[in-house]
Amino acid sequence: MVSEVGTPWISNNFDIHWAHHPKTNSHTHAGLFKAIKEVHYVLIDAQTNCSLKKHCSMIPSGDLTCDHCDNSPWGMTKNKDLCAFAQIWNLWGLEGKTPILRK
């Protein structure tokens, strides 16, 4: 049944996330769900870092982290290889924009 329908979003205490959909490579896109939450935290809660740094440091194609992860994750959109946060930021038309952070 799982091979036909897929699974819901699954995560564990080690910050590993997984989902399965029979027609897509869901594992590759799993970080995007968490990235949506991180973008929300920046835009709504004035967060200035991205908690996906550990996830992005273990990407099979190479470490995507840099100083922007700690103080301005929206700056990641300038990099050649986009992390999940930068992909969502661009997807939502926010490339080149800096949030006004007020608490």
N, C-alpha and C positions, 0 to 999 in steps of 0.2 A: 504494500500500500504506500509506503514512504517513497518508493521509487516512482510512483505515479502522481502522488499529490505533493510531496515535499514535506518540509518540517517548518515549524515556527522558528523564530529567532531564538537561539540558544546561547547562553553565556555561562562562564564558570567563575570561580573565585580567583583565577589566575589571569583575568582580563582577556580571555580568549573567547571569541565570538564565532558563531557558525550558524548557517542556515543552509537548507538544501532545496533547490527547485529543480525539477527534472529537465527543464529546457534551458537553464542558464548555469553559468559557473558561479553559483551563489557565494562560495567561499571567497572568491576574489573581491566581491562587492560587499562583504560583511562589514568592513570598516566604514563604509559610507553611512550606514545607519547610525553608528556612534558619532560620526562626523556631523551629522545633522544636529545631534544633541549639542555638540561642542559649538557649532555656529550659533545655535539658539542661546547658549550661555553667554557668548560674546555680545550678541545683539540685545538680549533682554536683561541679563544679569551683570553686564559690564566686566565679564571675565577677560583677562589679558593673556592667558596662556591656553595651551591645548593639552588635554590629558591623554591624547593619543600618541604621545612621544614614544612610549615603550613599544606600542604596536608598530609605529612607523620605523622604528630602529631595527625591526626584525623582518622587514619586507624581503622576500626571497631575491628580488632584483637589486636590492641594495638599500642602505640606510638613507632615509629621506629627511632626517632631522637636521636642524640647525638652530641658531639663536632665536629665530622667529617663533619657534615652538614655545619658548619660555616667556616672551613678552609681546609678540605681535603676530599671531598665526596668520592673519590676513595677508601678511607680507610674503607668505609662501607662494602666492600666485605669481610671483616674479621668477620662480625657479623653473628650470627646464622640465623636470619631472615633478608632477603635482601630487602632493599627499591627498588623502581623503578630504581633509578640511578645505584645502585649496580647490579641490574639484567641486565641492558643494558651494563654496564662496563664488566661484566663477559661474557655476550653473545657475545660481540665483541672481546673476547680473551685478555682482558686487566687486568684480575685478577692478583694481585701481582705487577702490574706496577704503577709507579708514573710518572705523566707527567712532562716534563721539561717546566716550565712556564717562558716564555719570553714575554716581551711587547715591 
